[in-house]
């Protein structure tokens, strides 16, 4: 198949990571894959490094930038007419609208799939009913939790079960596995092998719930004062979180590491990986990556966390917005290292079986082929 993948993100995160991984698997199986992404985006750079085709003449700005959005639609429509794709898979809320309008202008010659990556609210208004009812041919959700946001659309018949699939995201087993060592990272940070290290690998944005981990830190330090905390990532709340850590007296125990390319080694250096999200996460790569490295995880009951972690066996799940429960779960693993190690061992085996790139490719291709067959059979 000749496939176009689209995404509006400039930076890196779960969406670009999945798109790149999927595109590499598809290309490796002989399919022709092009990525329509903004010029200068990290996905554009990494896709080119992987030898993939990139179309970066689009910006995919928000609809309020009406002139730029109109330009995107015109440019993308011309590209669709020229390239004759078999299928389009849009991955972001901004690029799906541009793709839908551009496809219609180009003659609607290929089906449009929308892969939904998060659990943010989907408003039930006339434009979304048009989008999901008439423009998007098939919806792929990255976890069952995503579909909870579409209940109004199912009730009204805008969406039907036959037009929806669940395909979980994967992780990279070549980078994240039990053989990865965190020794170099611990040495770099001056942390001995016996120092308990708790970390969050996530963008520094409100959805990720870093505030709750910082609020939990003093409770953890009261029991295990030698514990150190690592926050890995960048984002709009970096200054706020640093000020919050200072106000809680955590300057000496919390380290902000910024954007890092050595995330596997950082993950392996942790005793506990934490994802204290309060919204948005649907099929977190961070949880899979931690388990793959043999590191137990603590996550909030948001989105698809319960579909990844087996509570009590490969990690622990706590309610969101509850620093005391979060602290208790982290302490239960720090206080019982053998239990934590056994959780990590189970988790490593579990994610290798359920969330491999090959499985992502198999399940996505199955959806694509079904959608394409139905589209060719039923279109006028």
PERA-V641059 format. One line per field, one symbol per residue. ss: DSSP state (a for helix, b for strand, c for the rest). phi: phi as a letter, one per 30 degrees, with the letter a starting at -180 (. if undefined). A space follows every 10 residues. Layout:
ss: ???
phi: ???
//
This chain:
ss: cbbbbbbccc cccaaaaaaa aaaaaaaacc cbbbbbbbcc caaaaaaaac ccbbbbbbcc cccccaaaaa aaaaaaaaaa aaacccbbbb ccaaaaaaaa aaaaaccccc bbbbbbcbcc cccccaaaaa aaaaaccbbb bccaaaaaaa aaaaaccccc aaabbbcccc cccccccccc ccaaaaaaac ccccccbbbb bccccaaaca aaaaaaaaaa aaaccccbbb bbcccccaaa aaaaaaaccc cccbbbbbcc ccaaaaaacc cbbbbccccc bcccaaaaaa aaccccbbbb ccccaaaacc bcccbbbbcc ccaaaaaaaa aaaaccaaaa aaaaaaaaaa aaaaccaaaa aaaaaaaaaa aaaaaaaacc
phi: .cbccbacdd cclddedddd ddddddddcj dccbccbddi dddddddddd icdbccdcch ddeddddddd dedddddddd ddchddacbc cbdddddddd ddddddjhcb dccccccbcd dcdcbddddd eddbcddacc cdaddddddc edddddidcb edcbbcbddc bcddccaddd ccdddddeci cddcddbcbb caedbdedie edddddeddd ddcbdddbbc cckbldcedd dddddddcic edcccccidb ccdeddeddd dbcbbdecai dcbededddd dedicdbcbd dbhceddcdc eicclbcbdd hbeddddddd dddddbdddd ddeddddddd dddcbdedde dedddddedd dddddddcdd
//
